[in-house]
């Protein structure tokens, strides 16, 4: 009788644990290609991340030796970005959570700029991007 009660309690605990376990995965809420208009070397992108479960991804193409500056403007301290090369995934930023970047790009090709936040309440932001010709 005691063994039966213990088994029932263990099964109930396992079911309760499984029903409370929620696996949340980050998804790409925005996937946008950045194309500079002819004669333009900078752009401003405004966005809102609704929560920490969403990432905004921007693609752009540059030539080796071009200097790129990116500033992220937001009142939320938990929002940041990082830049990766495509297709090898090399991280160009010092960390995966920066708010500014100013460096010469080593390779001609496509790059990704990914914006994310650590907060559940979401965050508004503006990206100011400039690429020297």
C-alpha positions in Angstrom: 0.0 0.0 0.0 2.8 2.4 0.9 4.7 1.6 -2.3 1.6 2.3 -4.3 1.1 5.7 -2.7 4.7 6.6 -3.2 4.5 5.5 -6.9 1.3 7.6 -7.4 3.0 10.6 -5.8 6.1 10.2 -7.9 4.0 9.9 -11.1 1.9 13.0 -10.1 5.1 15.0 -9.4 6.6 13.9 -12.8 3.4 14.9 -14.6 3.3 18.3 -12.8 6.9 18.9 -13.7 6.4 18.1 -17.4 3.3 20.3 -17.6 5.1 23.2 -16.0 8.2 22.9 -18.3 7.9 25.4 -21.1 10.6 25.4 -23.7 10.9 28.8 -25.3 13.0 29.3 -28.4 14.1 32.6 -29.8 12.7 33.4 -33.2 13.5 35.9 -35.9 10.8 38.6 -35.9 12.5 40.7 -38.5 14.7 39.6 -41.3 15.6 42.5 -43.5 18.2 43.3 -46.1 19.8 46.7 -45.8 20.6 48.3 -49.1 22.1 51.8 -49.2 20.6 54.0 -51.8 22.9 55.2 -54.5 25.1 58.0 -53.1 24.1 57.3 -49.5 26.5 55.9 -47.0 24.3 55.8 -43.9 20.8 54.8 -42.7 18.7 54.8 -39.6 16.5 51.8 -38.7 13.8 52.0 -36.0 12.4 48.8 -34.5 10.7 47.3 -31.4 11.6 43.9 -29.9 8.5 42.7 -28.2 10.4 40.4 -25.8 13.6 38.4 -25.2 12.1 35.6 -27.4 12.6 37.6 -30.6 15.7 38.6 -32.6 15.8 41.2 -35.4 18.2 40.3 -38.1 19.6 42.7 -40.7 21.7 41.6 -43.7 24.0 43.8 -45.7 26.8 43.5 -48.2 30.2 45.3 -48.0 33.6 45.3 -49.5 36.8 44.4 -47.7 38.5 47.5 -46.2 35.3 49.5 -45.7 34.9 51.1 -42.3 31.5 50.5 -40.6 30.0 52.4 -37.7 26.9 51.2 -35.9 25.3 52.8 -32.9 22.3 51.4 -31.1 20.1 54.0 -29.4 17.6 52.8 -26.8 16.4 53.8 -23.3 16.5 50.1 -22.4 19.9 49.0 -21.1 19.2 45.3 -21.9 19.1 45.7 -25.6 22.3 45.0 -27.7 23.5 43.7 -31.1 26.3 41.7 -32.6 27.7 41.4 -36.1 28.5 38.1 -37.8 30.0 37.1 -41.1 28.1 34.9 -43.5 28.4 32.0 -44.0 31.1 31.1 -41.4 29.5 32.9 -38.5 32.6 34.7 -37.3 31.6 37.3 -34.6 32.9 40.7 -35.6 32.0 42.4 -32.4 34.1 42.0 -29.2 31.1 40.5 -27.5 27.6 39.3 -28.4 26.1 42.2 -26.5 27.4 45.6 -27.7 25.8 48.9 -28.3 28.4 50.4 -30.7 30.8 49.2 -33.3 33.4 51.0 -35.3 35.9 49.0 -37.3 37.2 48.1 -40.7 35.6 45.0 -42.2 38.1 42.4 -43.3 36.2 40.6 -46.0 34.0 41.3 -49.0 30.7 39.6 -48.6 27.5 39.4 -46.6 27.2 40.2 -42.9 24.4 39.9 -40.3 23.6 42.4 -37.6 21.4 40.8 -34.9 19.5 42.8 -32.3 18.3 41.2 -29.1 17.2 42.0 -25.6 17.4 40.3 -22.2 14.2 41.8 -20.9 10.8 40.1 -21.2 8.9 43.4 -21.6 10.5 44.3 -24.9 12.4 47.3 -26.1 12.3 50.1 -28.7 15.5 50.9 -30.5 17.1 52.8 -33.4 20.2 51.6 -35.3 22.4 54.2 -36.9 24.5 52.6 -39.5 27.2 54.2 -41.6 29.7 52.6 -44.1 32.5 54.7 -45.5 32.8 54.3 -49.3 
